[in-house]
Amino acid sequence: RLQIPYDILYGGRSDKQEASDVLGFVDQIVSFPTLLFLNSDNVVQSIHTGFNGPATSKYEAFKIYFDREVKNLRI
Protein backbone atom coordinates (compact mmCIF):
# COMPACT_ATOMS: atom_id res chain seq x y z
CA ARG A 1 0.00 0.00 0.00
CA LEU A 2 2.82 2.44 0.82
CA GLN A 3 4.97 1.30 -2.14
CA ILE A 4 8.16 1.34 -0.05
CA PRO A 5 11.02 0.00 -2.22
CA TYR A 6 12.58 -2.10 0.55
CA ASP A 7 11.53 -4.73 3.07
CA ILE A 8 10.28 -3.79 6.52
CA LEU A 9 10.36 -6.25 9.42
CA TYR A 10 7.75 -5.61 12.08
CA GLY A 11 9.12 -6.55 15.48
CA GLY A 12 5.81 -6.52 17.31
CA ARG A 13 4.22 -4.12 19.75
CA SER A 14 6.18 -1.50 21.70
CA ASP A 15 7.58 -4.11 24.02
CA LYS A 16 11.37 -4.38 24.22
CA GLN A 17 11.38 -8.06 25.15
CA GLU A 18 8.91 -9.02 22.41
CA ALA A 19 10.89 -7.09 19.80
CA SER A 20 14.15 -8.67 21.02
CA ASP A 21 12.54 -12.11 20.71
CA VAL A 22 11.41 -11.41 17.13
CA LEU A 23 14.75 -9.86 16.16
CA GLY A 24 16.92 -12.64 17.54
CA PHE A 25 19.95 -11.42 15.60
CA VAL A 26 20.03 -8.22 17.70
CA ASP A 27 21.35 -8.47 21.26
CA GLN A 28 18.59 -6.27 22.66
CA ILE A 29 16.24 -3.48 21.75
CA VAL A 30 17.22 -0.40 23.75
CA SER A 31 14.51 2.04 22.65
CA PHE A 32 11.88 2.69 20.01
CA PRO A 33 12.03 3.16 17.17
CA THR A 34 15.06 1.02 16.31
CA LEU A 35 16.47 1.25 12.80
CA LEU A 36 18.71 -1.57 11.55
CA PHE A 37 21.00 -1.12 8.55
CA LEU A 38 21.64 -4.50 6.91
CA ASN A 39 24.02 -5.19 4.06
CA SER A 40 23.15 -7.27 1.00
CA ASP A 41 23.96 -10.44 2.98
CA ASN A 42 21.43 -9.39 5.67
CA VAL A 43 24.18 -8.77 8.21
CA VAL A 44 23.54 -5.87 10.60
CA GLN A 45 26.00 -3.09 9.79
CA SER A 46 24.75 -0.47 12.25
CA ILE A 47 21.83 0.28 14.54
CA HIS A 48 20.15 3.59 15.32
CA THR A 49 17.78 3.88 18.25
CA GLY A 50 15.40 6.66 19.14
CA PHE A 51 13.47 9.27 17.23
CA ASN A 52 15.26 12.21 15.59
CA GLY A 53 12.51 13.76 13.48
CA PRO A 54 12.25 17.28 12.04
CA ALA A 55 11.03 18.78 15.32
CA THR A 56 14.07 17.56 17.28
CA SER A 57 17.42 19.27 17.76
CA LYS A 58 19.22 16.17 16.39
CA TYR A 59 17.43 16.04 13.04
CA GLU A 60 20.14 17.63 10.88
CA ALA A 61 22.82 15.35 12.37
CA PHE A 62 20.54 12.35 11.88
CA LYS A 63 20.07 13.13 8.18
CA ILE A 64 23.85 13.19 7.70
CA TYR A 65 24.24 9.96 9.67
CA PHE A 66 21.42 8.24 7.73
CA ASP A 67 22.82 9.24 4.32
CA ARG A 68 26.30 8.06 5.32
CA GLU A 69 25.02 4.69 6.54
CA VAL A 70 23.01 4.07 3.37
CA LYS A 71 25.97 5.00 1.16
CA ASN A 72 28.23 2.67 3.13
CA LEU A 73 25.82 -0.21 2.49
CA ARG A 74 26.29 0.20 -1.26
CA ILE A 75 30.07 -0.26 -1.10
DSSP file (Angstrom, degrees, kcal/mol; ACC not computed):
  #  RESIDUE AA STRUCTURE BP1 BP2  ACC     N-H-->O    O-->H-N    N-H-->O    O-->H-N    TCO  KAPPA ALPHA  PHI   PSI    X-CA   Y-CA   Z-CA
    1    1 A R              0   0    0      0, 0.0     0, 0.0     0, 0.0     0, 0.0   0.000 360.0 360.0 360.0 -39.1    0.0    0.0    0.0
    2    2 A L        -     0   0    0      2,-0.1     0, 0.0     0, 0.0     0, 0.0   0.593 360.0-137.9 -86.7 -11.2    2.8    2.4    0.8
    3    3 A Q        +     0   0    0      1,-0.2     0, 0.0     2,-0.0     0, 0.0   0.876  34.0 175.4  54.9  43.1    5.0    1.3   -2.1
    4    4 A I        -     0   0    0      1,-0.1    -1,-0.2     2,-0.1     4,-0.1  -0.675  30.4-138.3 -78.4 129.2    8.2    1.3   -0.1
    5    5 A P  S    S+     0   0    0      0, 0.0     2,-0.3     0, 0.0    -1,-0.1   0.149  78.5  51.9 -82.1  23.2   11.0    0.0   -2.2
    6    6 A Y  S    S-     0   0    0      0, 0.0     2,-0.2     0, 0.0    -2,-0.1  -0.967  91.1 -89.6-149.6 163.9   12.6   -2.1    0.5
    7    7 A D        -     0   0    0     -2,-0.3     2,-0.4     2,-0.0     0, 0.0  -0.471  31.6-158.6 -77.8 146.7   11.5   -4.7    3.1
    8    8 A I        -     0   0    0     -2,-0.2     2,-0.6    -4,-0.1    -4,-0.0  -0.994   3.8-153.4-123.8 131.8   10.3   -3.8    6.5
    9    9 A L        -     0   0    0     -2,-0.4     2,-0.6     2,-0.0    14,-0.0  -0.930  10.4-146.4-107.4 119.3   10.4   -6.2    9.4
   10   10 A Y        -     0   0    0     -2,-0.6     3,-0.1     1,-0.1    -2,-0.0  -0.752   8.4-166.1 -86.6 120.6    7.7   -5.6   12.1
   11   11 A G        -     0   0    0     -2,-0.6    11,-0.3     1,-0.3     2,-0.2   0.311  43.4-105.3 -91.8   8.5    9.1   -6.6   15.5
   12   12 A G        -     0   0    0     10,-0.1    -1,-0.3     2,-0.1     7,-0.0  -0.594  62.1 -18.2 104.6-167.2    5.8   -6.5   17.3
   13   13 A R  S    S-     0   0    0     -2,-0.2     2,-2.9     1,-0.1     6,-0.2  -0.045  87.4 -74.9 -68.4 176.8    4.2   -4.1   19.7
   14   14 A S  S    S+     0   0    0      4,-0.1     2,-0.4     5,-0.0    -1,-0.1  -0.372  91.9 122.5 -75.1  65.3    6.2   -1.5   21.7
   15   15 A D     >  -     0   0    0     -2,-2.9     4,-2.7     1,-0.1     5,-0.3  -0.976  54.7-152.3-131.4 115.6    7.6   -4.1   24.0
   16   16 A K  H  > S+     0   0    0     -2,-0.4     4,-2.3     1,-0.2    13,-0.4   0.881  96.4  47.3 -59.3 -41.6   11.4   -4.4   24.2
   17   17 A Q  H  > S+     0   0    0      2,-0.2     4,-2.3     1,-0.2    -1,-0.2   0.925 112.6  48.6 -67.6 -43.2   11.4   -8.1   25.1
   18   18 A E  H  > S+     0   0    0      1,-0.2     4,-2.2     2,-0.2    -2,-0.2   0.927 113.5  47.3 -62.0 -44.5    8.9   -9.0   22.4
   19   19 A A  H  X S+     0   0    0     -4,-2.7     4,-2.8     1,-0.2    -1,-0.2   0.901 111.1  51.5 -64.4 -40.3   10.9   -7.1   19.8
   20   20 A S  H  < S+     0   0    0     -4,-2.3     6,-0.3    -5,-0.3    -1,-0.2   0.878 109.3  51.3 -63.3 -36.8   14.1   -8.7   21.0
   21   21 A D  H  < S+     0   0    0     -4,-2.3     3,-0.5     1,-0.2    -2,-0.2   0.911 113.3  43.9 -65.5 -42.6   12.5  -12.1   20.7
   22   22 A V  H  < S+     0   0    0     -4,-2.2     2,-1.0   -11,-0.3    -2,-0.2   0.899 115.3  49.0 -68.5 -41.1   11.4  -11.4   17.1
   23   23 A L    ><  +     0   0    0     -4,-2.8     3,-2.4     1,-0.2    -1,-0.3  -0.522  69.6 164.4 -98.5  64.9   14.7   -9.9   16.2
   24   24 A G  T 3   +     0   0    0     -2,-1.0    -1,-0.2    -3,-0.5    -2,-0.1   0.687  67.5  66.3 -58.3 -21.0   16.9  -12.6   17.5
   25   25 A F  T 3  S+     0   0    0     -3,-0.2     2,-0.4     2,-0.0    -1,-0.3   0.479  90.8  75.4 -82.0  -0.9   20.0  -11.4   15.6
   26   26 A V  S <  S-     0   0    0     -3,-2.4     3,-0.1    -6,-0.3    -3,-0.1  -0.937  80.4-137.0-110.8 132.7   20.0   -8.2   17.7
   27   27 A D  S    S-     0   0    0     -2,-0.4     2,-0.3     1,-0.2    -1,-0.1   0.924  77.2 -27.9 -54.5 -49.8   21.4   -8.5   21.3
   28   28 A Q        -     0   0    0     -3,-0.1     2,-0.6    -9,-0.0    -1,-0.2  -0.978  56.2-113.3-163.1 155.6   18.6   -6.3   22.7
   29   29 A I        -     0   0    0    -13,-0.4    -9,-0.1    -2,-0.3     3,-0.1  -0.857  28.6-177.3 -93.0 122.3   16.2   -3.5   21.7
   30   30 A V        -     0   0    0     -2,-0.6     2,-0.3     1,-0.3    -1,-0.2   0.864  61.1 -17.3 -90.3 -41.3   17.2   -0.4   23.8
   31   31 A S  S    S-     0   0    0    -15,-0.1    -1,-0.3     2,-0.0    19,-0.2  -0.952  81.2 -63.1-156.3 172.6   14.5    2.0   22.7
   32   32 A F  S    S+     0   0    0     -2,-0.3    19,-0.3    17,-0.1     2,-0.1  -0.889 102.9  32.5-115.1 146.6   11.9    2.7   20.0
   33   33 A P  S    S-     0   0    0      0, 0.0    17,-2.5     0, 0.0     2,-0.5   0.706  74.3-172.1 -73.9 161.4   12.0    3.2   17.2
   34   34 A T  E     -A   49   0A   0     15,-0.2     2,-0.5    -2,-0.1    15,-0.2  -0.985   5.3-160.9-119.0 126.9   15.1    1.0   16.3
   35   35 A L  E     -A   48   0A   0     13,-3.5    13,-2.8    -2,-0.5     2,-0.5  -0.934   4.0-162.2-112.0 122.0   16.5    1.2   12.8
   36   36 A L  E     -A   47   0A   0     -2,-0.5     2,-0.6    11,-0.2    11,-0.2  -0.893   6.7-153.8-106.3 130.9   18.7   -1.6   11.6
   37   37 A F  E     -A   46   0A   0      9,-2.8     8,-3.8    -2,-0.5     9,-1.2  -0.922  19.6-174.0-101.8 115.7   21.0   -1.1    8.6
   38   38 A L  E     -A   44   0A   0     -2,-0.6     6,-0.2     6,-0.3     2,-0.0  -0.873  16.4-133.6-111.6 143.4   21.6   -4.5    6.9
   39   39 A N    >   -     0   0    0      4,-2.3     3,-2.3    -2,-0.4    35,-0.1  -0.179  44.3 -83.1 -81.7-176.0   24.0   -5.2    4.1
   40   40 A S  T 3  S+     0   0    0     33,-0.3    -1,-0.1     1,-0.3    34,-0.0   0.668 132.2  55.7 -66.3 -15.4   23.2   -7.3    1.0
   41   41 A D  T 3  S-     0   0    0      2,-0.1    -1,-0.3     0, 0.0     3,-0.1   0.261 119.3-111.4 -95.5  10.5   24.0  -10.4    3.0
   42   42 A N    <   +     0   0    0     -3,-2.3     2,-0.5     1,-0.2    -2,-0.1   0.804  69.8 145.1  62.2  32.7   21.4   -9.4    5.7
   43   43 A V        -     0   0    0      1,-0.0    -4,-2.3    -4,-0.0     2,-0.3  -0.877  57.5-111.4 -99.3 131.6   24.2   -8.8    8.2
   44   44 A V  E     +A   38   0A   0     -2,-0.5    -6,-0.3    -6,-0.2     3,-0.1  -0.451  36.6 176.3 -64.7 123.8   23.5   -5.9   10.6
   45   45 A Q  E     -     0   0A   0     -8,-3.8     2,-0.3     1,-0.4    -7,-0.2   0.779  64.4 -12.3 -98.0 -35.9   26.0   -3.1    9.8
   46   46 A S  E     -A   37   0A   0     -9,-1.2    -9,-2.8     2,-0.0    -1,-0.4  -0.981  57.3-142.3-160.3 162.4   24.8   -0.5   12.3
   47   47 A I  E     -A   36   0A   0     -2,-0.3     2,-0.5   -11,-0.2   -11,-0.2  -0.996   7.5-166.4-133.3 134.2   21.8    0.3   14.5
   48   48 A H  E     -A   35   0A   0    -13,-2.8   -13,-3.5    -2,-0.4     2,-0.4  -0.985  10.6-168.1-119.4 130.1   20.2    3.6   15.3
   49   49 A T  E     +A   34   0A   0     -2,-0.5   -15,-0.2   -15,-0.2   -17,-0.1  -0.899  43.8  28.7-117.9 148.5   17.8    3.9   18.2
   50   50 A G  S    S-     0   0    0    -17,-2.5     2,-0.5    -2,-0.4   -15,-0.1  -0.161  84.7 -71.1  96.7 169.3   15.4    6.7   19.1
   51   51 A F        +     0   0    0    -19,-0.3     8,-0.1    -2,-0.1    -2,-0.0  -0.889  39.0 169.9-106.8 126.1   13.5    9.3   17.2
   52   52 A N        +     0   0    0     -2,-0.5    10,-0.1     6,-0.1    11,-0.1  -0.452  24.8 159.5-129.3  58.6   15.3   12.2   15.6
   53   53 A G    >   -     0   0    0      1,-0.1     3,-2.4     9,-0.1     6,-0.3  -0.076  58.8 -80.7 -78.1 179.4   12.5   13.8   13.5
   54   54 A P  T 3  S+     0   0    0      0, 0.0     5,-0.1     0, 0.0     6,-0.1   0.715 126.4  56.7 -55.2 -26.7   12.2   17.3   12.0
   55   55 A A  T 3  S+     0   0    0      4,-0.1     2,-0.2     3,-0.0    -2,-0.0   0.419  93.9  87.5 -88.2   3.1   11.0   18.8   15.3
   56   56 A T  S X  S-     0   0    0     -3,-2.4     3,-1.1     1,-0.1     4,-0.3  -0.670  81.6-125.0-102.5 158.4   14.1   17.6   17.3
   57   57 A S  T 3  S+     0   0    0     -2,-0.2     4,-0.2     1,-0.2     3,-0.2   0.649 109.3  56.7 -72.0 -14.8   17.4   19.3   17.8
   58   58 A K  T 3> S+     0   0    0     -5,-0.2     4,-2.3     1,-0.2    -1,-0.2   0.338  76.0 100.6 -98.3   6.1   19.2   16.2   16.4
   59   59 A Y  H <> S+     0   0    0     -3,-1.1     4,-2.4    -6,-0.3     5,-0.2   0.918  80.0  48.3 -62.0 -48.1   17.4   16.0   13.0
   60   60 A E  H  > S+     0   0    0     -4,-0.3     4,-1.6     1,-0.2    -1,-0.2   0.909 114.3  46.9 -61.8 -42.3   20.1   17.6   10.9
   61   61 A A  H  > S+     0   0    0     -4,-0.2     4,-2.4     1,-0.2    -1,-0.2   0.877 110.4  54.1 -65.8 -37.1   22.8   15.4   12.4
   62   62 A F  H  X S+     0   0    0     -4,-2.3     4,-3.3     1,-0.2     5,-0.2   0.902 104.5  53.7 -64.7 -40.9   20.5   12.3   11.9
   63   63 A K  H  X S+     0   0    0     -4,-2.4     4,-2.4     2,-0.2    -1,-0.2   0.912 110.9  46.5 -59.8 -42.2   20.1   13.1    8.2
   64   64 A I  H  X S+     0   0    0     -4,-1.6     4,-2.3     2,-0.2    -2,-0.2   0.935 114.5  47.4 -64.0 -46.8   23.9   13.2    7.7
   65   65 A Y  H  X S+     0   0    0     -4,-2.4     4,-2.5     2,-0.2    -2,-0.2   0.929 112.5  49.3 -59.2 -48.0   24.2   10.0    9.7
   66   66 A F  H  X S+     0   0    0     -4,-3.3     4,-2.4     1,-0.2     5,-0.2   0.928 111.5  48.0 -60.4 -48.1   21.4    8.2    7.7
   67   67 A D  H  X S+     0   0    0     -4,-2.4     4,-2.3    -5,-0.2    -1,-0.2   0.902 112.4  49.9 -60.5 -41.6   22.8    9.2    4.3
   68   68 A R  H  X S+     0   0    0     -4,-2.3     4,-2.3     2,-0.2    -1,-0.2   0.920 110.6  49.1 -63.5 -44.3   26.3    8.1    5.3
   69   69 A E  H  X S+     0   0    0     -4,-2.5     4,-1.3     2,-0.2    -2,-0.2   0.910 111.9  48.1 -64.1 -42.4   25.0    4.7    6.5
   70   70 A V  H  X S+     0   0    0     -4,-2.4     4,-0.8     1,-0.2     3,-0.3   0.915 111.9  49.6 -64.7 -43.0   23.0    4.1    3.4
   71   71 A K  H >< S+     0   0    0     -4,-2.3     3,-0.8     1,-0.2     4,-0.4   0.889 107.5  54.7 -63.2 -38.7   26.0    5.0    1.2
   72   72 A N  H >< S+     0   0    0     -4,-2.3     3,-0.8     1,-0.2    -1,-0.2   0.791 101.2  59.7 -66.5 -27.0   28.2    2.7    3.1
   73   73 A L  H 3< S+     0   0    0     -4,-1.3   -33,-0.3    -3,-0.3    -1,-0.2   0.766  99.9  56.9 -70.2 -24.6   25.8   -0.2    2.5
   74   74 A R  T <<        0   0    0     -4,-0.8    -1,-0.2    -3,-0.8    -2,-0.2   0.581 360.0 360.0 -83.2 -10.4   26.3    0.2   -1.3
   75   75 A I    <         0   0    0     -3,-0.8    -1,-0.2    -4,-0.4    -2,-0.1   0.483 360.0 360.0 -75.9 360.0   30.1   -0.3   -1.1
